[in-house]
């Protein structure tokens, strides 16, 4: 929702509460600092890290899912027969760019210990090109496509970079919990941005303005909230990694080729990356096409679709926060398997729903599973990634998510075309990715993979 990526969230008032259930007590004996966080990490820094999830989630919620997508098709492209295809193609291009550059940017960040500097760049890039969408007037197709492709590219790249800080903040046994704090706060951030945009849209509509007037302004609102909410991260989060001696910029490609060539030494991580592509293909299709499915299968209007997005974000936040605590107890792999079963049930409910009441049940189940599976996937990558190479391996994870972001929606689109617009059958076909992901997950052993990651060595190590 980063988010589509996948690329996969809570603050002091939600996840960072005091009391024995979380270990967030004040004083020298704080259980959080000694039990959950790495040495030297302060609570406010964890909050600052999680605030980036709050900041960037507004982009996916408002631009990709709820507001600009429909505006692009109906107003910018004038409801042309090819409009939806061009929207999907533009997103696919941006995801392909992230795929091609993520491992190299990750390797470069590891070599120079400059994730923070790159995060500044990606944040300003996403904010700037989101603001550029203000000028996407009716017929301004080229400008809208450029703004969409580049804003989504910077969003996806930044999503990988912020994820790579996770292992610097949390101890291995607390990765799921801390990741869950971030994901759950991210869904809250999406709600805030969507709520602010919709408040303005409602005011504008009451004063007789049309979509060409109020949607561009909502892009400025989204960009401004992204920049404002990201400031705690950009100013308070520390870069703890050390530059890798002898790792010049030109060696980034060499290191990436080495890593890909030696993934056989990390069989559990390799298998989980394949699993990620499969189940994320299903998730990304749901994120990208949920509004279309609701409209086509159940004839939701704009107000119902907006309400659907709001409610699903709430359940997703609850799922990410609650299951973030559970996964550290039951295990990352087991929790992911549980959520994939939930996704399969959701697909069957949405496919068989005779009316919108059962569809609402399916949608809320999707929200719970989305928050839990996204958080658990990021935490498991942190557990399986070799030390000192987290940014590089989170780049590979981002590559897997972005590949899924292309495969899933295109599969749904192709199925819809083949079945002559049968969206129920298209959902059922796309849902098979969850079954394939669950089957692939069977061979992943977290403890064995964690030991293998500690034995893994870089070139020349």
Secondary structure, DSSP 8 states (H G I E B T S, - for coil): -----------TTTTS--STTTT---STT-HIIIIIB-TT--HHHHHHHHHHHHHHHHIIIIIIIISHHHHIIIIISTT-TTHHHHHHHHHHHHHHHHHHHHHHHHHHHHHHT-HHHHHHHHHHHHHHHHHHGGG--TT-HHHHHHHHHHHHHHHHHHHHHHHTTHHHHB-GGGHHHHHHHHHHHHHHHHHHHHHHHHHHHHHHHHTT--HHHHHHHHHHHHHHHHHHHHHHHHHH--------TT--GGGHHHHHHHHHHTGGGGHHHHHHHHHHHHHHHHHHHHHHHHHHHHHHHH---HHHHHHHHHHHHHHHHHHHHHHHHHHHHH-HHHHHHHHHHHHHHHHHHHHH-SSHHHHHHHHHHHHHHHHHHHHHHHHHHHHHS-TT-HHHHHHHHHHHHHHHHHHHHHHHHHHHHHTTS-HHHHHHHHHHHHHHHHHHHTT--HHHHHHHHHH---TT-
